[in-house]
Amino acid sequence: MKIKFLKTMFLLALGSSVLTSCVGDDDYVIPTVYEYAFNEGFSTVTTGSGSVEVPITLEGWVNHNATSTRLWHGRTFNSDPYAEFSSFYSATGTNDVAWLITPALDLTATTGEVLAFTTKTRFANGYPLTAFVSTDYDGTTAGIATATWEPLTFTAPTANDVITSSGNIDLSTYENNNVRIAFKYTGSKAGVTTTLQLDNIKITKN
């Protein structure tokens, strides 16, 4: 009789546990799933190290130095590839105006586009990066000088070796099939030689 009573109490307790242990809606956070109009993490670039630089040659991208010969190149740290430029390895007496420009992006079929990217500085002695958007760039190196480049405001690193998000940059007004995002490094061997790392360039869409 005692065993039967204990068995009954166990089953009642088990049933009560099942009924009262339902997981609430807030117990699990469902990650946000983004749709991208553009997503480049430089995962397919060939990377170098030290003074060995392998220029980025992604399809549709323009990688050009308007005043010298060195180009944006691929690097890897902790198995994470990214784009990098530094005037530290430039020749004495030279200046760098190094452009890295995305392929033409068609934003006519999407809405609410937001651009974001990450940057990191090393050995900083000045901030070398500016970013722009254009809708009339023709994709040639000569066309860089004649295109209309509108500057973009973004959050830059305030300390070395800290990966910093640009913040959300509104591109929703650029309803065009030739939207290009450009990243320009300006430095020189005798001036700004900051190492600038660029990664995770994404445009989300609705």
C-alpha positions as a Markdown table, in Angstrom:
| # | Residue | x | y | z |
|---|---|---|---|---|
| 1 | Met | 0.0 | 0.0 | 0.0 |
| 2 | Lys | 2.8 | 2.4 | 0.9 |
| 3 | Ile | 4.6 | 1.6 | -2.4 |
| 4 | Lys | 1.4 | 2.3 | -4.4 |
| 5 | Phe | 1.0 | 5.6 | -2.5 |
| 6 | Leu | 4.6 | 6.6 | -3.3 |
| 7 | Lys | 4.2 | 5.7 | -6.9 |
| 8 | Thr | 1.0 | 7.8 | -7.2 |
| 9 | Met | 2.8 | 10.8 | -5.6 |
| 10 | Phe | 5.7 | 10.4 | -8.0 |
| 11 | Leu | 3.4 | 10.4 | -11.0 |
| 12 | Leu | 1.5 | 13.4 | -9.8 |
| 13 | Ala | 4.8 | 15.3 | -9.2 |
| 14 | Leu | 6.0 | 14.4 | -12.7 |
| 15 | Gly | 2.8 | 15.6 | -14.3 |
| 16 | Ser | 3.0 | 18.8 | -12.4 |
| 17 | Ser | 6.5 | 19.4 | -13.5 |
| 18 | Val | 5.6 | 18.9 | -17.2 |
| 19 | Leu | 2.6 | 21.2 | -16.9 |
| 20 | Thr | 4.5 | 24.0 | -15.1 |
| 21 | Ser | 7.9 | 23.8 | -17.0 |
| 22 | Cys | 6.8 | 25.2 | -20.3 |
| 23 | Val | 9.4 | 27.5 | -21.8 |
| 24 | Gly | 8.4 | 31.1 | -22.0 |
| 25 | Asp | 8.8 | 33.2 | -25.1 |
| 26 | Asp | 11.7 | 35.1 | -23.6 |
| 27 | Asp | 13.6 | 32.0 | -22.6 |
| 28 | Tyr | 15.0 | 31.6 | -26.1 |
| 29 | Val | 16.3 | 34.5 | -28.3 |
| 30 | Ile | 15.7 | 33.9 | -31.9 |
| 31 | Pro | 18.5 | 35.4 | -33.9 |
| 32 | Thr | 17.7 | 38.1 | -36.5 |
| 33 | Val | 18.1 | 36.8 | -40.0 |
| 34 | Tyr | 19.2 | 39.5 | -42.4 |
| 35 | Glu | 18.8 | 39.6 | -46.2 |
| 36 | Tyr | 21.7 | 41.2 | -48.0 |
| 37 | Ala | 21.9 | 43.2 | -51.1 |
| 38 | Phe | 25.7 | 42.9 | -50.8 |
| 39 | Asn | 28.0 | 40.9 | -48.5 |
| 40 | Glu | 31.8 | 40.8 | -48.8 |
| 41 | Gly | 34.1 | 39.4 | -46.2 |
| 42 | Phe | 37.1 | 38.9 | -48.4 |
| 43 | Ser | 37.0 | 35.1 | -47.8 |
| 44 | Thr | 38.2 | 34.3 | -51.3 |
| 45 | Val | 41.1 | 36.7 | -51.5 |
| 46 | Thr | 44.7 | 35.4 | -51.7 |
| 47 | Thr | 46.6 | 36.7 | -48.6 |
| 48 | Gly | 50.2 | 37.7 | -47.9 |
| 49 | Ser | 52.2 | 38.5 | -44.8 |
| 50 | Gly | 54.9 | 40.9 | -43.7 |
| 51 | Ser | 56.2 | 42.8 | -46.7 |
| 52 | Val | 54.7 | 40.3 | -49.1 |
| 53 | Glu | 51.5 | 41.8 | -50.4 |
| 54 | Val | 48.9 | 40.2 | -52.7 |
| 55 | Pro | 46.7 | 42.8 | -54.3 |
| 56 | Ile | 42.9 | 42.2 | -54.1 |
| 57 | Thr | 41.5 | 41.2 | -57.5 |
| 58 | Leu | 37.9 | 40.3 | -56.7 |
| 59 | Glu | 35.6 | 40.2 | -59.7 |
| 60 | Gly | 34.0 | 43.6 | -60.4 |
| 61 | Trp | 36.1 | 45.4 | -57.8 |
| 62 | Val | 38.4 | 48.3 | -58.7 |
| 63 | Asn | 41.7 | 48.4 | -56.7 |
| 64 | His | 43.7 | 51.5 | -57.7 |
| 65 | Asn | 46.3 | 53.8 | -56.3 |
| 66 | Ala | 46.0 | 57.2 | -58.0 |
| 67 | Thr | 49.5 | 58.4 | -56.9 |
| 68 | Ser | 51.7 | 55.3 | -56.5 |
| 69 | Thr | 51.8 | 51.6 | -57.3 |
| 70 | Arg | 50.9 | 49.8 | -54.0 |
| 71 | Leu | 47.4 | 48.5 | -53.8 |
| 72 | Trp | 44.9 | 47.2 | -51.2 |
| 73 | His | 45.9 | 43.6 | -50.4 |
| 74 | Gly | 44.6 | 40.6 | -48.6 |
| 75 | Arg | 45.7 | 39.6 | -45.1 |
| 76 | Thr | 44.6 | 37.0 | -42.6 |
| 77 | Phe | 44.6 | 37.0 | -38.8 |
| 78 | Asn | 43.2 | 34.1 | -36.7 |
| 79 | Ser | 41.9 | 32.5 | -40.0 |
| 80 | Asp | 39.9 | 35.7 | -40.7 |
| 81 | Pro | 40.7 | 37.3 | -44.0 |
| 82 | Tyr | 40.3 | 41.1 | -44.6 |
| 83 | Ala | 41.6 | 43.9 | -46.8 |
| 84 | Glu | 44.5 | 46.1 | -45.6 |
| 85 | Phe | 46.5 | 49.1 | -46.6 |
| 86 | Ser | 49.4 | 50.9 | -44.9 |
| 87 | Ser | 51.8 | 53.5 | -46.2 |
| 88 | Phe | 54.5 | 52.0 | -44.0 |
| 89 | Tyr | 55.9 | 49.9 | -46.8 |
| 90 | Ser | 55.6 | 52.6 | -49.4 |
| 91 | Ala | 58.7 | 54.1 | -51.0 |
| 92 | Thr | 60.3 | 57.1 | -49.5 |
| 93 | Gly | 59.0 | 60.3 | -51.1 |
| 94 | Thr | 55.8 | 58.7 | -52.4 |
| 95 | Asn | 52.1 | 59.4 | -51.5 |
| 96 | Asp | 49.2 | 57.0 | -51.5 |
| 97 | Val | 45.7 | 57.6 | -52.6 |
| 98 | Ala | 44.5 | 54.0 | -52.7 |
| 99 | Trp | 40.9 | 53.3 | -53.8 |
| 100 | Leu | 39.0 | 50.0 | -53.2 |
| 101 | Ile | 35.7 | 50.2 | -54.9 |
| 102 | Thr | 32.8 | 47.7 | -54.9 |
| 103 | Pro | 31.2 | 46.3 | -58.1 |
| 104 | Ala | 28.1 | 48.1 | -59.4 |
| 105 | Leu | 25.2 | 47.3 | -57.1 |
| 106 | Asp | 21.5 | 47.4 | -58.2 |
| 107 | Leu | 19.4 | 48.8 | -55.4 |
| 108 | Thr | 16.3 | 49.5 | -57.5 |
| 109 | Ala | 14.4 | 46.4 | -56.5 |
| 110 | Thr | 15.0 | 46.7 | -52.7 |
| 111 | Thr | 14.1 | 49.2 | -50.0 |
| 112 | Gly | 15.6 | 50.3 | -46.7 |
| 113 | Glu | 19.1 | 49.5 | -47.6 |
| 114 | Val | 21.7 | 50.0 | -44.8 |
| 115 | Leu | 25.5 | 49.8 | -45.2 |
| 116 | Ala | 27.8 | 48.6 | -42.5 |
| 117 | Phe | 31.4 | 47.5 | -42.4 |
| 118 | Thr | 34.2 | 47.0 | -39.8 |
| 119 | Thr | 37.6 | 48.6 | -39.6 |
| 120 | Lys | 40.6 | 48.2 | -37.3 |
| 121 | Thr | 43.8 | 50.3 | -37.0 |
| 122 | Arg | 47.3 | 49.3 | -36.0 |
| 123 | Phe | 50.3 | 51.5 | -35.4 |
| 124 | Ala | 48.1 | 54.6 | -35.9 |
| 125 | Asn | 49.6 | 58.0 | -36.4 |
| 126 | Gly | 46.5 | 59.6 | -38.1 |
| 127 | Tyr | 43.3 | 58.3 | -39.6 |
| 128 | Pro | 43.6 | 57.5 | -43.3 |
| 129 | Leu | 40.2 | 56.2 | -44.4 |
| 130 | Thr | 37.3 | 57.9 | -46.1 |
| 131 | Ala | 34.3 | 56.2 | -47.6 |
| 132 | Phe | 32.0 | 57.3 | -50.4 |
| 133 | Val | 29.0 | 56.4 | -52.5 |
| 134 | Ser | 28.5 | 57.1 | -56.2 |
| 135 | Thr | 25.9 | 56.4 | -58.8 |
| 136 | Asp | 27.7 | 57.7 | -61.9 |
| 137 | Tyr | 31.1 | 56.0 | -61.6 |
| 138 | Asp | 31.9 | 54.1 | -64.8 |
| 139 | Gly | 34.1 | 51.4 | -63.3 |
| 140 | Thr | 37.4 | 52.5 | -64.9 |
| 141 | Thr | 40.5 | 53.9 | -63.1 |
| 142 | Ala | 40.3 | 57.1 | -65.2 |
| 143 | Gly | 36.6 | 57.5 | -64.2 |
| 144 | Ile | 37.5 | 57.7 | -60.5 |
| 145 | Ala | 38.6 | 61.4 | -60.9 |
| 146 | Thr | 35.4 | 62.4 | -62.8 |
| 147 | Ala | 32.8 | 60.5 | -60.9 |
| 148 | Thr | 30.6 | 62.2 | -58.2 |
| 149 | Trp | 31.6 | 60.8 | -54.8 |
| 150 | Glu | 29.4 | 61.6 | -51.9 |
| 151 | Pro | 31.1 | 61.2 | -48.5 |
| 152 | Leu | 29.7 | 58.7 | -46.0 |
| 153 | Thr | 29.8 | 59.3 | -42.2 |
| 154 | Phe | 30.8 | 56.3 | -40.2 |
| 155 | Thr | 32.3 | 55.4 | -36.8 |
| 156 | Ala | 36.1 | 55.0 | -36.8 |
| 157 | Pro | 38.3 | 53.2 | -34.3 |
| 158 | Thr | 39.5 | 55.3 | -31.4 |
| 159 | Ala | 42.2 | 52.8 | -30.3 |
| 160 | Asn | 44.5 | 50.4 | -32.0 |
| 161 | Asp | 43.6 | 46.7 | -32.4 |
| 162 | Val | 39.9 | 47.2 | -31.8 |
| 163 | Ile | 37.5 | 45.9 | -34.4 |
| 164 | Thr | 35.0 | 48.8 | -34.8 |
| 165 | Ser | 31.7 | 48.8 | -36.6 |
| 166 | Ser | 30.9 | 51.6 | -38.9 |
| 167 | Gly | 27.4 | 51.8 | -37.5 |
| 168 | Asn | 24.4 | 51.8 | -39.8 |
| 169 | Ile | 24.7 | 54.0 | -42.9 |
| 170 | Asp | 21.4 | 54.7 | -44.7 |
| 171 | Leu | 21.5 | 54.1 | -48.4 |
| 172 | Ser | 17.8 | 54.0 | -48.9 |
| 173 | Thr | 17.7 | 57.1 | -51.1 |
| 174 | Tyr | 20.1 | 55.6 | -53.6 |
| 175 | Glu | 17.5 | 53.8 | -55.8 |
| 176 | Asn | 19.9 | 53.2 | -58.7 |
| 177 | Asn | 21.4 | 50.2 | -60.6 |
| 178 | Asn | 24.9 | 51.6 | -60.5 |
| 179 | Val | 25.6 | 52.2 | -56.8 |
| 180 | Arg | 29.3 | 51.9 | -55.8 |
| 181 | Ile | 30.8 | 52.1 | -52.4 |
| 182 | Ala | 34.4 | 53.3 | -52.3 |
| 183 | Phe | 37.1 | 53.1 | -49.6 |
| 184 | Lys | 40.0 | 55.5 | -50.0 |
| 185 | Tyr | 43.2 | 55.3 | -48.0 |
| 186 | Thr | 45.3 | 58.5 | -48.0 |
| 187 | Gly | 48.8 | 58.4 | -46.5 |
| 188 | Ser | 52.5 | 58.6 | -47.3 |
| 189 | Lys | 55.8 | 57.2 | -46.1 |
| 190 | Ala | 56.7 | 60.6 | -44.5 |
| 191 | Gly | 53.2 | 61.2 | -43.1 |
| 192 | Val | 50.3 | 58.9 | -42.1 |
| 193 | Thr | 51.4 | 55.3 | -42.2 |
| 194 | Thr | 48.5 | 53.8 | -40.1 |
| 195 | Thr | 47.7 | 50.2 | -40.9 |
| 196 | Leu | 44.0 | 50.1 | -41.8 |
| 197 | Gln | 42.1 | 46.8 | -42.0 |
| 198 | Leu | 38.7 | 46.6 | -43.7 |
| 199 | Asp | 36.2 | 43.8 | -43.5 |
| 200 | Asn | 32.5 | 42.6 | -43.4 |
| 201 | Ile | 31.1 | 45.0 | -45.9 |
| 202 | Lys | 27.4 | 44.4 | -45.9 |
| 203 | Ile | 24.3 | 46.1 | -47.3 |
| 204 | Thr | 21.1 | 44.8 | -45.7 |
| 205 | Lys | 17.7 | 45.2 | -47.4 |
| 206 | Asn | 14.0 | 44.9 | -46.8 |
